[in-house]
Amino acid sequence: MLVTGGSGFIGRHVVAALAEAGAYVRIVDLLPHPEADVDIVLGDLADPDVLTAALAGGFDAVVHLAAVTSVLRSIEHPELTYNTNVAATQALLEAARKSGVEVIAFASTNAVAGPMRSRAITEHEQLHPLTPYGATKAAGEMLMSAYTASYGLRCACLRLTNVYGLGMQAKDSIVARLMRVIRLGGTFEIYGDGTQVRDYVAVSDVVAAVRLALTREDWQGPVVIGSGSSLSVLDVLDVVREVTQAEFDVRHAPPKPGEMPAVVVDPSLARGRGWSPQTSFEVGLRRVWEEWSRADLATVAAGAPVAPVSAGGHA
Ligand SMILES: NC(=O)c1ccc[n+]([C@@H]2O[C@H](COP(=O)([O-])OP(=O)(O)OC[C@H]3O[C@@H](n4cnc5c(N)ncnc54)[C@H](O)[C@@H]3O)[C@@H](O)[C@H]2O)c1
């Protein structure tokens, strides 16, 4: 099994779970993996030599996570975002097809849908991405669709909502930003009035979806992966205060460009295909806080992982 982006937040969980299940796993990433015994090809997936080395020996399956993952960074660097999220994805698909890969699980996003036009986002939404990040993920999905239809390479595009869990110290998403403010001090910025709603899904539930996508033939095309129950930023602050019992300063800042006004998803398709979220936001957040609260301040300040992630089904 090849995992692109295997040194990242979700990647480290996927690698641990697949290895625990007995799969031979290689990763390809710009950054080293914190565990020395992981088989890694270090480099840029967009580099043809790196891609060739990554697929050398042949794999049945690929989990494609490597990407420019920050919405704001994608707005600042649209060409880099295109090169990584589209051109490298096309190169990966072509090399995978030629080397006999049978299935690709691709980390997409509900940001492909753009502003909500119905009660909840499903796979049937017309795509109106608001940022280079959303647009390049949509393009990745289209390429996956073509490779499935033209070459029989089964591709499952998991449209993830906001993923949180253990080992997210390097992330800039809301849960990590809150944990940093609580541990390091400072002020938490609420972008806009804080009533915007988001869906939060535990990384262990994302790993379960990846494993189903790799093994079940009916996982093909886009599949929405989210808890199905959204919280406003103000709700999240309430849960965080309750779980951590911490006091912290907040201030309102202007909304960030490209922010989706609301994200409410309906994961019925995934449910019908054997997946269901197992971890509530409160339970998952308690585990995250347990991890952050015992980390030393230097580790938190460096954004370094606190501990190796395990395959034990944590948040
Ligand atoms: N975390 C979320 O909330 C979320 C939500 C929706 C979708 N996703 C998608 O899930 C995937 C994984 O996200 P994550 O949160 O683990 O992100 P992450 O940034 O922690 O991990 C991404 C990894 O990809 C690597 N990478 C980036 N560009 C590369 C390149 N050109 N060549 C090789 N490696 C490269 C990075 O070094 C990093 O280790 C991404 O595709 C992301 O878009 C994540």
The ligand as a Gaussian input file, in Angstrom:
#p B3LYP/6-31G(d) Opt

LIG

0 1
 N       -7.580000      17.782000       8.028000
 C       -8.759000      18.104000       7.518000
 O       -9.614000      18.671000       8.197000
 C       -9.103000      17.755000       6.085000
 C      -10.385000      18.046000       5.607000
 C      -10.706000      17.738000       4.291000
 C       -9.752000      17.142000       3.475000
 N       -8.503000      16.889000       3.955000
 C       -7.518000      16.303000       3.051000
 O       -6.921000      15.186000       3.673000
 C       -5.555000      15.076000       3.256000
 C       -4.642000      14.988000       4.462000
 O       -4.844000      16.137000       5.263000
 P       -4.029000      16.398000       6.603000
 O       -4.902000      17.156000       7.503000
 O       -3.404000      15.141000       7.080000
 O       -2.917000      17.410000       6.048000
 P       -1.387000      17.569000       6.428000
 O       -0.977000      18.885000       5.877000
 O       -1.160000      17.280000       7.866000
 O       -0.694000      16.403000       5.591000
 C       -0.424000      16.516000       4.227000
 C        0.913000      15.841000       3.973000
 O        1.172000      15.896000       2.566000
 C        2.529000      16.230000       2.389000
 N        2.695000      16.872000       1.078000
 C        2.194000      18.065000       0.666000
 N        2.575000      18.339000      -0.583000
 C        3.326000      17.277000      -0.993000
 C        4.018000      16.979000      -2.185000
 N        3.997000      17.815000      -3.227000
 N        4.707000      15.816000      -2.269000
 C        4.746000      14.963000      -1.195000
 N        4.096000      15.193000      -0.035000
 C        3.403000      16.343000       0.063000
 C        2.854000      17.185000       3.530000
 O        4.250000      17.249000       3.784000
 C        2.069000      16.569000       4.673000
 O        2.851000      15.652000       5.428000
 C       -5.283000      16.288000       2.368000
 O       -5.397000      15.905000       1.023000
 C       -6.389000      17.251000       2.758000
 O       -6.695000      18.134000       1.715000
 C       -8.155000      17.177000       5.244000

